[in-house]
Amino acid sequence: MFSDRFYILVTLGSAVLQFFGAIPYRWDYHKRCYSICDISSKLLKFNYTLVVIWQIFFVIQTVRFKRDGDMDSFNILYAFTIATFLPLVTLSLYVNFPKDIKAALHGFLTFSDYIVDSYQPFYDRNKSLRGILIDIFVLVIAGGIGLTQGMVCLTMILFPRAPVFFTNVLCATQCNSIQIAAISFFQFYVTCIIYWNVGFTVMMLFLYGIVVFSMLIDEFCLNLRKYRTIDTFRNLDDLMFNYRCFQILQSCSMEVFGYILVPIQSTIMNLVVFCNFMMLIHGSELQIITLATMSLWSILCTSSWTFILFLGGYMHKSSERTFRSWKVHPWGSKNERKIMSKFRKSCRPVLIQFGNMYVIRKRTCLKFLRGITKGTFRALLALGRNL
């Protein structure tokens, strides 16, 4: 499924990630798998501490500018304080579950290669449209991170007194240029950790979605007219074995990545509600840059998480459709129908979930949008009168 270009890009990207200490792994190009590196693991824990320090700095700055009555700086700092929880969540995942993440990623790469080698004899990894699109997506992620880093560096140079930077405090004191340069390097280093770690997590989730949707929608469902795999894949024994492997990979992945679902949604909802509330109540008092930043964050966070919830609900719906296709499929004998009936009842739908506490279904995205709307208006009713 993945081209040779993809593995070259992963090799280059992993070298950058390992250099900054954004992941605890070392990539082996020949074996095409990750291995845990002790030095990278220790560096990741140190970097996690640096991000926590920056989070504490945001909190202190927020209290300071709230006390001084600077509403514009307070809004930006409070939004950054909430947003910084997102990289803290992803970093804590690699700090606490490095082996589980490595096993899940290696499992999906191995499973996709197994399907291609066993059931797609005419598939050309390097010339297929799907492989080219995957390569383009990885390049877009890497290019986006590099562009964002350049913009952050330019912002630190042009606006050293911005309240979100440590140089805001240093510029108010008598500090020499060497101290300011050292703090600027520290800020740039921390932003590299955050963006590359989040980018790597996005890439992993994208690969997970590619494998899950390509198998669940295009191959396991038995009422389609055209398939990419040969007919042997849909024999009773092959179908049961492959789906059980697929189900085990899915459940193992959710045991790890399920931990971040609730914190990410809570963080996004709080950030969006805060941005909406401040734009509605204090929109006339904010500067154009602050207003544009909060509007952009609100739109991007709402649309991106809604899209993820929609995909999770579509995955659940596709699982049910796949099970129905197994039920109505004309199997060869009565014994095969009986075996498939028992196997179908033993299978559970493919869900993005965290245990039974948080499950993404068809209506979850609507509940998320309803929660943002209700939260915004409740904040307006509860706090708007006192401001």
C-alpha positions, 0 to 999 in steps of 0.5 A: 500500500505504501510506496518506496518514496513513503518510506524514504520520507519517513526515514528523513522525517524520523531523523528530524524528529529524533534530532529534536527529541519529539519521539522516543523512536529510531527508524530502521529503513531496511527493516521498515520499523521503529525501535525504542531509543533510550537517548531519545526517550530521555530527551523526550521526557526532558522536552516534556518538562520544557513544554510544561514550563512554557505552559506555566509561563502562559498561566503566569502571564495570563494572570499578570495581564488580567490584573493589568487590565490588558484585555487584548493580551489576556485573550491571546494568553488564555487561548494559548494556555488552553491550546498548549494542553493539546501537545501536552496530551500527545507528548504524554502519550509517547512518554507513558506508552512508547511500546504500545504505540510502536506495536500499533504502528508496526502492526498496521504497516505489516498488515497493509504490506501483508494484504498487498503481497498476498491478495493484490498481485498486480498492485504497483506501490510506486505508481498507484494513485493511492500511494502517490496521494499518501506521499503528497499528504506526508509532504504537505505535513512536513512542509506545513510544519516547516512553514509554521516554524519559519513563521514562528521564527519571523514572529519572534524576530519582529515582535519580541514583546509579544506576551506569548514569548519569554522575551516579553519579560526580558525586554522589560528588564536590563538584559543583554543580547546574548540572554535574549538570543538564548531565550529565543533559541529556547522558544524556537526549540520548544515550538519545534518539539510541539509541531513535530510531535503533533505532526507525527501524531497526525501522520499516524492517525492518517495512516490508521484511517487509510488502512481502516477505511480501505479495508472496511469499506472497499474489501470486507464488504461483500455487496460491492461490484469491484474490489482491489483484492483477488476473490480469494480474500473473500473466501470464508477462511481468509475473510474470517482470519483477515477480519480478526487480525484487523479487529485485534489491531483496531482494539489494540490501537484504541487501547492506546490512542483512546486515552487522548480522545476525551482530553482533546475534545474537552480542550477543543470545546473549551477553546472554541467556547472561550473564543466565541464568548470573547469575540461576541462580548469584547469583539469591539475592544480587541485588535484586528490581529487578535480578533482574526486569530481567535476567529481562525482558531475557532473555525479550524478547531470546530471544523477539524474535530467535527470532520474527525467525528464524522469519519468515526461515525461513518466508520461505525456505519460502514461496520454495520453495513459490512456485517449486513453484507455477510448476512445476505451473502449467498455462501456455498453450503449450509455449514459455511452459512452457520459458521459465518453466522456465529463469526458475525455475531462474535464481531463488534463494529469498528469504533473509535472509542475509549472503553465504554466511556466515550464512543464515536457514533453517527450522531457524535459530531452533532452532539459536539456542535450542540455542546459548543452552541449551548456552551457559548450561549450559557456563558453569555447568559451566565457571565455576559451580565457581569462584564 
